[in-house]
Amino acid sequence: MIKTVAPGGTDAIEMRNVYAGFIARQIEDDHRIIALEVDLMSSMAMDSVQQRYPEQVINCGIMEASVIGTAAGLALAGYRPFVHTFSAFASRRCFDQLFMSLDYQRNNVKVIASDAGVTACHNGGTHMSFEDMGIVRGLAHAVVMEMTDAVMFRAILHQLVSLEGFYWVRTIRKQAASVYAPGSDFTIGKGNVVRDGDNITLIACGIMVKEALEAAEQLAREGISAAVIDMFTLKPVDQALIVQYAQKTGRIVTCENHSICNGLGSAVAEVLVEHCPVPVRRVGVKGRYGQVGTQPFLQETYGLTARDIYQAARSLL
């Protein structure tokens, strides 16, 4: 069961500190936990964790393909490896290793892909991935998720310790908008209805959940009842929930900090075209690469704001 918080708040802890704290606690409880980094220790707040546990937090250098192979070998030896790097590098630079070493061999490795989409900000276009979830979503056995806030991230990480397989967890590094109250439970593969509605459904993930909630509030002021679903698992996507709300509201808007090709919008459209065709609008990045800028500037530039979602919804009504 999920519980939401009042809108407008920000997490008290950065997402990278959620990860670093989780790894430190898990290492204390289980010697099989190994955390692999690719020269991004300080970026993910892992410096102090490595100092305390130098044999279980390993900086492999800037060699993404090699670190995936290393993680696969550790998994085969009975360890439970977690790999972190930026989403652009965790997808584009080592896709063959994701396929061959992890998914094809069904190895037990968890990949934490940070700096999602426009949240890469001042790292610029080379580090700004708008295609990573589409790349990984094409693998047969991969589970693909995007984290919404610190409460969700912490809960999902704790689930991953006991789960077997290749899991891709897309996240930001810094503070997220607070959506969920502590104590919320999350089921991988099931979407969360964070706001109910009858006239239109906004399906979002990651930083776009906050924007969708703001758009729904704006629509409510005009007498339009908008449901908001946090579809944090893109693969396997929650087909039943998508169909349920397509039948209930008759209109869908998808909202993602990712290309509209092969990400959330595509996953939702695939379900609808086979099971319940309804009008759809996709809010996301449309045929562009990234650039340097602040997050508000980038969200405005790439059409990832509450206003863009509102306008997409209005175009369907």
C-alpha positions as CSV (number, residue, x, y, z in Angstrom):
1,M,0.0,0.0,0.0
2,I,1.3,3.5,-0.9
3,K,0.8,6.7,1.0
4,T,1.4,10.1,-0.6
5,V,2.6,13.3,0.9
6,A,1.3,16.9,0.4
7,P,2.6,18.3,-2.9
8,G,5.4,20.8,-3.1
9,G,8.0,19.2,-0.8
10,T,11.5,17.9,-1.5
11,D,13.2,14.8,-0.2
12,A,15.4,15.5,2.8
13,I,18.0,13.2,1.5
14,E,19.7,13.0,-1.9
15,M,19.1,9.9,-4.0
16,R,22.9,9.2,-4.1
17,N,23.0,9.2,-0.3
18,V,20.1,6.7,-0.2
19,Y,22.2,4.4,-2.4
20,A,25.4,4.9,-0.4
21,G,23.7,4.3,2.9
22,F,21.9,1.2,1.6
23,I,25.2,-0.3,0.3
24,A,27.0,0.3,3.6
25,R,24.2,-1.3,5.6
26,Q,23.9,-4.3,3.3
27,I,27.7,-4.9,3.4
28,E,27.5,-5.1,7.1
29,D,24.8,-7.8,6.9
30,D,26.0,-9.8,3.9
31,H,29.6,-10.2,2.7
32,R,28.3,-11.2,-0.7
33,I,27.3,-7.7,-1.5
34,I,29.8,-6.0,-3.8
35,A,29.4,-2.5,-5.2
36,L,31.2,-1.6,-8.4
37,E,31.9,1.9,-9.5
38,V,33.5,3.4,-12.7
39,D,35.5,6.3,-11.3
40,L,32.3,8.0,-10.0
41,M,32.8,7.4,-6.3
42,S,32.3,11.0,-5.2
43,S,29.4,11.5,-7.7
44,M,27.5,8.8,-5.9
45,A,28.7,9.5,-2.3
46,M,30.5,6.2,-2.2
47,D,34.0,7.5,-1.1
48,S,33.4,7.0,2.6
49,V,31.8,3.6,2.0
50,Q,34.9,2.5,0.1
51,Q,37.1,3.7,2.9
52,R,35.2,1.5,5.4
53,Y,34.8,-1.5,3.1
54,P,37.7,-1.4,0.6
55,E,37.3,-5.1,-0.4
56,Q,33.6,-4.8,-1.2
57,V,33.4,-1.3,-2.8
58,I,35.6,-1.4,-5.9
59,N,36.5,1.4,-8.3
60,C,37.0,-0.3,-11.6
61,G,38.0,2.9,-13.5
62,I,36.4,4.3,-16.6
63,M,35.7,1.0,-18.2
64,E,32.0,0.4,-18.4
65,A,32.1,-2.7,-20.5
66,S,34.7,-4.3,-18.2
67,V,32.7,-3.5,-15.1
68,I,29.7,-5.3,-16.4
69,G,31.8,-8.4,-17.2
70,T,33.4,-8.2,-13.7
71,A,29.9,-8.0,-12.2
72,A,28.8,-11.1,-14.2
73,G,31.9,-13.0,-13.0
74,L,31.2,-12.0,-9.4
75,A,27.5,-13.2,-9.8
76,L,28.7,-16.5,-11.1
77,A,31.0,-16.9,-8.1
78,G,28.0,-16.4,-5.7
79,Y,28.3,-12.7,-4.9
80,R,25.5,-10.2,-5.3
81,P,26.9,-7.3,-7.2
82,F,25.5,-3.8,-7.6
83,V,26.9,-1.6,-10.4
84,H,26.6,2.1,-10.6
85,T,27.4,4.6,-13.4
86,F,25.6,7.4,-15.3
87,S,22.6,6.2,-17.4
88,A,24.3,7.2,-20.6
89,F,27.3,5.1,-20.0
90,A,25.4,2.2,-18.4
91,S,23.4,1.8,-21.6
92,R,25.2,3.1,-24.7
93,R,28.8,2.2,-23.8
94,C,28.2,-1.4,-22.7
95,F,25.1,-2.7,-24.4
96,D,26.8,-5.8,-25.8
97,Q,27.9,-6.7,-22.3
98,L,24.4,-6.1,-20.9
99,F,23.2,-8.5,-23.5
100,M,25.9,-11.2,-23.4
101,S,27.1,-11.1,-19.8
102,L,23.9,-10.2,-17.9
103,D,20.6,-10.9,-19.7
104,Y,21.6,-13.8,-22.0
105,Q,23.3,-15.6,-19.2
106,R,20.6,-14.7,-16.7
107,N,23.1,-13.3,-14.2
108,N,22.1,-11.8,-10.9
109,V,23.3,-8.2,-11.3
110,K,21.6,-4.9,-10.3
111,V,22.6,-1.9,-12.4
112,I,21.9,1.6,-10.9
113,A,21.8,4.1,-13.8
114,S,22.0,7.7,-12.4
115,D,21.8,11.2,-13.9
116,A,18.7,10.2,-15.8
117,G,17.7,12.4,-18.8
118,V,17.8,16.2,-18.2
119,T,19.0,15.7,-14.6
120,A,22.5,15.3,-15.9
121,C,22.3,19.1,-16.2
122,H,25.8,20.6,-16.4
123,N,27.4,17.4,-17.6
124,G,25.8,18.2,-21.0
125,G,24.7,16.4,-24.1
126,T,27.3,13.6,-24.1
127,H,26.2,12.5,-20.6
128,M,22.4,13.1,-21.1
129,S,20.7,9.9,-22.1
130,F,17.2,10.0,-23.6
131,E,17.4,6.5,-25.0
132,D,18.7,4.3,-22.2
133,M,15.4,2.8,-21.0
134,G,14.5,2.0,-24.7
135,I,17.8,0.2,-25.1
136,V,17.5,-2.0,-22.0
137,R,13.7,-2.5,-22.5
138,G,14.5,-4.5,-25.6
139,L,16.4,-7.2,-23.6
140,A,14.4,-10.4,-23.0
141,H,14.6,-10.8,-19.3
142,A,15.7,-7.3,-18.0
143,V,13.4,-5.6,-15.5
144,V,13.5,-1.8,-16.1
145,M,12.5,0.7,-13.5
146,E,12.7,4.5,-12.9
147,M,12.7,5.8,-9.3
148,T,10.4,8.6,-8.2
149,D,11.7,9.7,-4.8
150,A,13.9,8.6,-1.9
151,V,11.2,6.6,-0.2
152,M,10.7,4.5,-3.3
153,F,14.4,4.2,-4.1
154,R,15.1,2.9,-0.6
155,A,12.3,0.4,-0.7
156,I,13.2,-1.0,-4.1
157,L,16.8,-1.3,-3.2
158,H,15.9,-3.5,-0.2
159,Q,13.8,-5.7,-2.4
160,L,16.6,-6.1,-5.0
161,V,18.9,-7.8,-2.4
162,S,16.7,-10.9,-2.3
163,L,15.6,-10.9,-6.0
164,E,17.5,-12.8,-8.7
165,G,18.2,-11.5,-12.2
166,F,19.2,-8.4,-14.1
167,Y,17.5,-5.3,-12.8
168,W,18.0,-1.8,-14.3
169,V,17.2,1.0,-11.9
170,R,17.1,4.5,-13.4
171,T,17.4,7.4,-11.0
172,I,18.6,10.9,-10.4
173,R,21.5,11.6,-8.0
174,K,20.3,14.6,-6.1
175,Q,17.1,15.5,-4.3
176,A,13.8,14.5,-5.8
177,A,10.3,16.0,-5.2
178,S,8.6,14.1,-2.4
179,V,5.7,12.0,-3.5
180,Y,5.5,9.1,-1.1
181,A,5.3,8.9,2.7
182,P,7.6,6.6,4.6
183,G,6.2,3.1,5.0
184,S,4.8,2.9,1.5
185,D,5.1,-0.5,-0.2
186,F,5.9,-0.8,-3.9
187,T,5.4,-3.9,-6.1
188,I,7.7,-4.2,-9.0
189,G,5.7,-4.5,-12.2
190,K,2.6,-2.7,-10.7
191,G,1.8,1.0,-11.3
192,N,0.7,3.3,-8.4
193,V,-2.5,5.3,-8.7
194,V,-1.3,8.4,-6.9
195,R,-4.4,10.4,-7.9
196,D,-7.7,9.1,-9.1
197,G,-9.8,10.6,-11.9
198,D,-12.5,10.0,-14.4
199,N,-11.9,12.2,-17.5
200,I,-8.3,11.5,-18.5
201,T,-5.3,9.5,-17.2
202,L,-1.7,10.9,-16.9
203,I,0.8,8.1,-16.8
204,A,4.2,9.3,-15.6
205,C,7.6,8.0,-14.2
206,G,10.6,9.6,-12.5
207,I,10.7,13.4,-12.2
208,M,7.6,13.6,-14.4
209,V,5.3,12.3,-11.6
210,K,5.5,15.6,-9.9
211,E,4.8,17.4,-13.1
212,A,1.8,15.2,-13.8
213,L,0.4,15.9,-10.4
214,E,0.7,19.6,-10.9
215,A,-1.0,19.3,-14.4
216,A,-3.8,17.3,-12.8
217,E,-4.3,20.1,-10.2
218,Q,-4.5,22.7,-13.0
219,L,-7.0,20.5,-14.9
220,A,-9.1,20.1,-11.7
221,R,-9.4,23.9,-11.4
222,E,-11.2,23.7,-14.8
223,G,-13.5,20.9,-13.7
224,I,-11.5,18.1,-15.3
225,S,-10.9,15.0,-13.3
226,A,-7.4,13.6,-14.1
227,A,-6.0,10.3,-12.8
228,V,-2.2,10.2,-12.2
229,I,-0.4,6.8,-12.4
230,D,3.2,6.4,-11.4
231,M,4.3,3.7,-13.8
232,F,7.7,3.2,-12.2
233,T,8.2,-0.2,-13.8
234,L,8.5,0.0,-17.6
235,K,9.3,-3.6,-18.1
236,P,7.2,-5.6,-17.2
237,V,4.7,-2.8,-17.6
238,D,1.4,-3.0,-15.7
239,Q,-0.9,-3.9,-18.6
240,A,-4.0,-4.5,-16.4
241,L,-3.8,-1.0,-14.9
242,I,-3.2,0.7,-18.2
243,V,-6.3,-1.1,-19.7
244,Q,-8.4,-0.4,-16.6
245,Y,-7.8,3.4,-16.9
246,A,-8.0,3.5,-20.6
247,Q,-11.5,2.0,-20.3
248,K,-12.4,4.3,-17.4
249,T,-11.2,7.6,-18.8
250,G,-10.9,7.0,-22.5
251,R,-7.8,9.2,-22.9
252,I,-4.1,8.7,-21.9
253,V,-1.2,11.1,-21.7
254,T,2.3,9.6,-21.0
255,C,5.0,11.7,-19.3
256,E,8.7,10.8,-19.3
257,N,12.1,12.3,-18.9
258,H,13.2,10.2,-21.9
259,S,12.7,10.0,-25.6
260,I,9.0,9.4,-26.6
261,C,10.5,6.5,-28.7
262,N,10.9,3.2,-26.9
263,G,10.3,4.5,-23.4
264,L,7.2,4.8,-21.3
265,G,5.1,6.3,-24.1
266,S,5.9,3.4,-26.4
267,A,5.3,0.8,-23.6
268,V,1.9,2.2,-22.9
269,A,1.0,2.5,-26.6
270,E,2.0,-1.1,-27.2
271,V,-0.5,-2.2,-24.6
272,L,-3.3,0.0,-25.8
273,V,-3.0,-0.9,-29.4
274,E,-3.5,-4.5,-28.6
275,H,-6.0,-4.4,-25.8
276,C,-7.9,-1.1,-25.7
277,P,-7.2,1.5,-28.3
278,V,-7.8,5.0,-27.1
279,P,-6.4,8.5,-28.0
280,V,-2.9,9.0,-26.6
281,R,-0.4,11.9,-26.4
282,R,3.2,11.4,-25.4
283,V,5.0,14.1,-23.5
284,G,8.8,13.5,-23.6
285,V,11.9,14.4,-25.6
286,K,11.2,14.5,-29.3
287,G,14.2,13.9,-31.6
288,R,16.8,15.9,-29.8
289,Y,20.1,15.5,-28.0
290,G,20.9,17.1,-24.6
291,Q,22.8,20.2,-23.7
292,V,24.3,22.0,-20.7
293,G,21.8,23.8,-18.5
294,T,19.9,24.0,-15.2
295,Q,17.2,21.4,-14.7
296,P,14.3,24.0,-14.9
297,F,15.8,25.4,-18.1
298,L,16.2,21.9,-19.6
299,Q,12.7,20.8,-18.7
300,E,11.3,23.9,-20.3
301,T,13.4,23.5,-23.4
302,Y,12.5,19.8,-23.9
303,G,8.8,20.2,-23.1
304,L,8.9,18.3,-19.8
305,T,6.8,20.6,-17.6
306,A,3.4,20.5,-16.0
307,R,2.3,23.0,-18.6
308,D,3.3,20.7,-21.4
309,I,1.3,17.8,-19.8
310,Y,-1.7,20.1,-19.3
311,Q,-1.6,21.2,-22.9
312,A,-1.3,17.6,-24.1
313,A,-4.3,16.7,-22.0
314,R,-6.4,19.6,-23.2
315,S,-5.7,18.6,-26.8
316,L,-7.4,15.2,-26.1
317,L,-10.4,16.7,-24.3
